[in-house]
Amino acid sequence: MPNWTMNNVEITGEKKDIDKLYDDISVDEDVYFLANTLPTPFELTQISTGSITIDDIQYSEWYEDEDGTKRPVLDMTNDELEAKYDCNNSIDWQYLNWGTKWGDRETEVILKDDTRMKLSFQSAWSEPFMLLEHIASTYNLTIVNKHVDEFDYDELQVTEYPMDDFKLIKSVYLSQFKEMKNSFNTSTPIEG
């Protein structure tokens, strides 16, 4: 179970950009999901990860077909997914694209007017820095996230988006992520 990071976000920009973001994250009345702006590819959401035994053979990735039968993800399929997404499951894709395991959760829009929006949400382990960077650059917005990070407990952190040094931060993050994944000796090593 993760430690949850509390995020308090203020987003500013032009009315059309604020309205577009609001429309894109609105799921239902009072239900919002920032990760809608960069959704996990459907085919990856169909793959489960962990340890499972199918026909006396241990697998780490599988899916369920239409009748509920659990089937292993074959090496050929893993290779195709790796080539297409740089990973073979939704959790890794989310780390690689959102910067955290599950994106945002319990997202609330506290204020929305013509030029700004204030939100609060939780994220697993840390702020979803890659998702917030994506939103800032895609929607032409400025974002300030005040968050309490898992590792700093009571120390308030502030991150501004778009980040001036995002390419470097992303590069270091991805390198560390790939190193960590490879140290666990996953079924498919991550290149790079």
N, C-alpha and C positions, 0 to 999 in steps of 0.2 A: 504494500500500500504506500503511495507516495506521500510526501509532505507537500501540502498545498501552499502555493505562493499567492498572496493576495495582491491583485493589480488594480490600481486606480488610474484610469487613462483619461486624459483630456485631448481631444482631437479638434484641430482648427483648420479652416479652409473656406473655400467658396461654397455658397449655398448649393449649387448643382453637385459638387463633389461630396458634401456632407449628406445630401439627400440620396445620392446613388449608393453610398456606403450603407446608410440606414436601411434602404430597400434591400440591399444584398445580404445583410446580416439578420434581417427580420424573418423569423421562421413562422411565428404565430403571434397572436396578441400577447405582448409582454414576454416573448421568448426570442432570444437573440443568440447568434452563434457566429463569432468572428471568423472561424475557420471556413465558413461558407465562401469566403472570398478566395480561398485556395483549397478546394476540397480534395480529400484523399481519393486517388483513382479507384473507381468501383471494383475493378478486378483484384486490387490488393485488399479491399475490405472483405472479400470472400475467403481469404486465407487466414487460418488460425495458426498461432505459433505456440510452442511449448513442447512438452514431451508427450507423445502418444504412441501406443503400440497397435499396429494394424497387421493382422496375420503373422503375429510373433516377431515382427520387425519394428524397431524403434525409429520414429520419425520426429523431426522438429517443426515441420510445416505440413498442413493438411487442409482439406476443404471438405464440405459436405455436399454431395450431389442432391438432385431434386427429391430423392426418396429418403434422404437423411443418412445415407451411407457415408462413412468417413473414408476418404481416399487420400493417399499421400500426394504431395506435390512432387512431380517427377523432376529429375535433374535438368532435363531439356526445358521444362517450363520455368524452373528456377533461373536458368541461363537467359531465357527470353525476358523474364521480368527484370533481372539484373541489368541487361542491356538497355531496356526501355526506361527503367526508373532508378537505377543505381542501387536497388534493393529488391527484396522478394516478399515483403509483407508490409502491412499498413503501419505498424508501430515504427519500423525503421524509416519509412517514408515520412512519417510525421516528424521524427527527430531531424531528418535531413532537410525538411522544408518549413517546419514551424519552429524548430529549435527547442521543442519539448515534446513529451510523450503524447499528450492528448489535446493540445490546443487550449481552448477556453471552455470554462464550465461555469454554470450559474451566473451567466452574463446578464447584467442589468444596465439599462440605459437610465441614467439618473437625470440627465438634462439633454435636451436637443433644441437648438434654435437654428437660425439661418446660417451662422458661421462657426458653430462649435457643437460638440457632443461630449458628454462626460459619461464614462462607463466604469463599472467595477466588475471584476470576474476573478475566478481562481484558475490557476494552471498548475500542472504537476511539476514539482521540483524547482522550476525557475520560470522567469517570464518567457513568453513565446516570442523571442526577439526576432526570429526570421519571419514569422507571421506578421508582426507589427511593422517590420521594415517593408514587407510586401505591400501591406495596406497603405503605408505612407507613400510609397513610390507609385503604386498602381492608381491610387485615387487622388494623387497630387495634394496630400494633406500633411500637416505637421502634427506629430503625436508626442506627448510627454507622458511617460508611464512612471508612476510612483509605486514601487512594489517592495514588499518585504520578502527577501529571497530565503530559501530554505537554509542555506549555509550561513547567513548573516543574522538569522533570527530576528532580533528587534531593531536592526539597523535599516532604516529606510534607504532604498536605492532609487535613483532617478535616471531614466534613460530617455534620450530624445531621438526622435525619428523624423526624417531619414537620418541615418548615421553617416557622418563624414568618412569614417574608416570601416564601413560595413564589409567591403570586400576582404580586407585583412582579417577582421573578426570572424567572418564566415569561413574563411580558409583555415584558420587555426581551429575553430570549432569542428569543422568537418574532418580535419586531420586527426584530432583527438577522438572523435566519434569512431572513425574507421579503425584507429589503433585499438580502442577499447573493444570493438566488435571482433576484430581479429584475435585479440588475446583470449576471447572466449571460445575460439576455434569453431566458429559457426560453420554450417554445412557449406556455405559458399563464401570464401574470403572476399572482402571488399577491396577493390583495387584503388590505387591512388596514393 
